[in-house]
């Protein structure tokens, strides 16, 4: 069974940056896609960003131009670089990997943006 371990969350001031990491216990190219979700009011969760096996990336409108998703296949790790953070970015960010419609989730890492 695949395991995901997130890191990199914390407290940051508005305008600051954080880099989240998600270490996967197996080869990331075994999966159709991987990325990050966060819960939002009125929805179960919002896709923040993902990257598919071919390297195509996708972002929520609310983070475009501020967040960048990337991967390091040698380390089986996906990253989320978060710049120009806003208080509304405060949330629990959960990493996932997907094969077809089957998802595996990490435990999440808390990001708090506050002065």
VOSE-242463 format. One record per residue (C-alpha): residue number from 1; residue in one letter; x, y, z. Coordinates in Angstrom, 3 decimals. Example, Ala and Ser with C-alpha at 12.3 -4.5 7.8 and 13.67 -1.06 7.14 Angstrom:
seq:1; type:a; c1:12.300; c2:-4.500; c3:7.800
seq:2; type:s; c1:13.670; c2:-1.060; c3:7.140
This chain:
seq:1; type:x; c1:0.000; c2:0.000; c3:0.000
seq:2; type:x; c1:1.352; c2:3.394; c3:-0.966
seq:3; type:x; c1:2.125; c2:5.913; c3:1.776
seq:4; type:x; c1:2.343; c2:9.683; c3:1.490
seq:5; type:x; c1:4.076; c2:11.932; c3:4.000
seq:6; type:x; c1:3.690; c2:15.691; c3:3.773
seq:7; type:x; c1:5.984; c2:18.308; c3:5.248
seq:8; type:x; c1:6.716; c2:22.006; c3:5.004
seq:9; type:x; c1:3.636; c2:23.573; c3:6.535
seq:10; type:x; c1:3.788; c2:26.236; c3:9.206
seq:11; type:x; c1:3.001; c2:29.804; c3:10.172
seq:12; type:x; c1:3.932; c2:32.571; c3:7.765
seq:13; type:x; c1:3.106; c2:36.249; c3:7.444
seq:14; type:x; c1:0.975; c2:37.534; c3:4.546
seq:15; type:x; c1:3.141; c2:37.919; c3:1.473
seq:16; type:x; c1:5.494; c2:35.189; c3:2.615
seq:17; type:x; c1:6.370; c2:31.819; c3:1.095
seq:18; type:x; c1:6.290; c2:28.165; c3:2.020
seq:19; type:x; c1:7.330; c2:25.024; c3:0.177
seq:20; type:x; c1:5.317; c2:21.895; c3:0.813
seq:21; type:x; c1:6.723; c2:18.458; c3:0.062
seq:22; type:x; c1:4.966; c2:15.115; c3:-0.343
seq:23; type:x; c1:7.160; c2:12.034; c3:-0.179
seq:24; type:x; c1:5.628; c2:8.991; c3:-1.870
seq:25; type:x; c1:6.636; c2:5.456; c3:-0.890
seq:26; type:x; c1:6.869; c2:4.241; c3:-4.493
seq:27; type:x; c1:7.712; c2:5.404; c3:-7.978
seq:28; type:x; c1:5.600; c2:8.463; c3:-8.738
seq:29; type:x; c1:5.290; c2:7.428; c3:-12.385
seq:30; type:x; c1:3.100; c2:4.554; c3:-11.210
seq:31; type:x; c1:0.310; c2:7.118; c3:-10.836
seq:32; type:x; c1:-1.819; c2:9.015; c3:-13.351
seq:33; type:x; c1:-1.548; c2:12.218; c3:-11.329
seq:34; type:x; c1:-0.542; c2:13.669; c3:-8.009
seq:35; type:x; c1:-1.084; c2:16.958; c3:-6.276
seq:36; type:x; c1:-2.697; c2:18.865; c3:-3.441
seq:37; type:x; c1:-6.207; c2:19.527; c3:-2.188
seq:38; type:x; c1:-7.533; c2:21.733; c3:0.601
seq:39; type:x; c1:-10.991; c2:21.853; c3:2.213
seq:40; type:x; c1:-13.128; c2:24.909; c3:1.486
seq:41; type:x; c1:-16.496; c2:26.071; c3:2.879
seq:42; type:x; c1:-19.394; c2:24.697; c3:0.902
seq:43; type:x; c1:-17.332; c2:22.039; c3:-0.858
seq:44; type:x; c1:-15.730; c2:18.832; c3:0.273
seq:45; type:x; c1:-12.377; c2:20.048; c3:-0.945
seq:46; type:x; c1:-10.748; c2:22.159; c3:-3.634
seq:47; type:x; c1:-8.042; c2:21.016; c3:-5.988
seq:48; type:x; c1:-5.144; c2:23.395; c3:-5.402
seq:49; type:x; c1:-2.782; c2:21.996; c3:-8.019
seq:50; type:x; c1:-1.925; c2:18.752; c3:-9.711
seq:51; type:x; c1:0.570; c2:17.342; c3:-12.149
seq:52; type:x; c1:-0.059; c2:14.351; c3:-14.385
seq:53; type:x; c1:2.314; c2:11.630; c3:-15.460
seq:54; type:x; c1:3.151; c2:13.598; c3:-18.598
seq:55; type:x; c1:4.074; c2:16.690; c3:-16.613
seq:56; type:x; c1:0.984; c2:18.767; c3:-17.386
seq:57; type:x; c1:0.015; c2:21.000; c3:-14.475
seq:58; type:x; c1:-3.336; c2:22.362; c3:-13.376
seq:59; type:x; c1:-4.117; c2:25.064; c3:-10.792
seq:60; type:x; c1:-7.101; c2:26.502; c3:-8.985
seq:61; type:x; c1:-7.871; c2:30.016; c3:-10.212
seq:62; type:x; c1:-7.273; c2:31.333; c3:-6.704
seq:63; type:x; c1:-3.601; c2:30.262; c3:-6.729
seq:64; type:x; c1:-2.573; c2:30.758; c3:-10.364
seq:65; type:x; c1:0.546; c2:32.886; c3:-10.609
seq:66; type:x; c1:1.380; c2:32.349; c3:-6.937
seq:67; type:x; c1:1.759; c2:28.581; c3:-6.490
seq:68; type:x; c1:3.916; c2:26.193; c3:-8.503
seq:69; type:x; c1:3.725; c2:22.406; c3:-8.424
seq:70; type:x; c1:6.757; c2:20.341; c3:-9.367
seq:71; type:x; c1:8.188; c2:16.884; c3:-8.833
seq:72; type:x; c1:11.498; c2:15.161; c3:-8.284
seq:73; type:x; c1:11.256; c2:11.642; c3:-9.650
seq:74; type:x; c1:14.586; c2:10.606; c3:-8.148
seq:75; type:x; c1:13.181; c2:11.387; c3:-4.685
seq:76; type:x; c1:9.589; c2:10.295; c3:-5.438
seq:77; type:x; c1:8.490; c2:13.653; c3:-4.132
seq:78; type:x; c1:6.069; c2:16.318; c3:-5.311
seq:79; type:x; c1:6.438; c2:19.925; c3:-4.190
seq:80; type:x; c1:4.128; c2:22.898; c3:-3.904
seq:81; type:x; c1:5.929; c2:26.235; c3:-3.876
seq:82; type:x; c1:3.574; c2:28.792; c3:-2.370
seq:83; type:x; c1:4.465; c2:32.456; c3:-2.848
seq:84; type:x; c1:2.640; c2:35.688; c3:-2.026
seq:85; type:x; c1:0.579; c2:33.853; c3:0.561
seq:86; type:x; c1:-2.703; c2:35.373; c3:1.720
seq:87; type:x; c1:-4.692; c2:34.819; c3:4.933
seq:88; type:x; c1:-7.330; c2:33.018; c3:2.866
seq:89; type:x; c1:-4.726; c2:30.396; c3:1.956
seq:90; type:x; c1:-4.832; c2:29.207; c3:5.577
seq:91; type:x; c1:-5.890; c2:25.577; c3:5.456
seq:92; type:x; c1:-4.898; c2:21.932; c3:5.814
seq:93; type:x; c1:-3.160; c2:20.904; c3:2.591
seq:94; type:x; c1:-3.451; c2:17.234; c3:1.710
seq:95; type:x; c1:-1.315; c2:15.476; c3:-0.851
seq:96; type:x; c1:-2.780; c2:12.779; c3:-3.085
seq:97; type:x; c1:-1.826; c2:10.318; c3:-5.766
seq:98; type:x; c1:-4.360; c2:8.985; c3:-8.260
seq:99; type:x; c1:-4.644; c2:5.882; c3:-10.425
seq:100; type:x; c1:-7.693; c2:6.281; c3:-12.678
seq:101; type:x; c1:-10.377; c2:7.330; c3:-10.136
seq:102; type:x; c1:-8.739; c2:5.784; c3:-7.083
seq:103; type:x; c1:-7.114; c2:8.270; c3:-4.690
seq:104; type:x; c1:-4.660; c2:7.775; c3:-1.860
seq:105; type:x; c1:-4.242; c2:10.628; c3:0.618
seq:106; type:x; c1:-1.648; c2:11.872; c3:3.015
seq:107; type:x; c1:-2.416; c2:13.121; c3:6.529
seq:108; type:x; c1:-2.113; c2:16.769; c3:5.554
seq:109; type:x; c1:0.092; c2:19.651; c3:6.600
seq:110; type:x; c1:-1.274; c2:22.847; c3:8.133
seq:111; type:x; c1:-0.551; c2:26.200; c3:6.521
seq:112; type:x; c1:-1.408; c2:29.303; c3:8.520
seq:113; type:x; c1:-1.017; c2:32.771; c3:7.031
seq:114; type:x; c1:-1.314; c2:35.443; c3:9.683
seq:115; type:x; c1:0.410; c2:38.549; c3:10.942
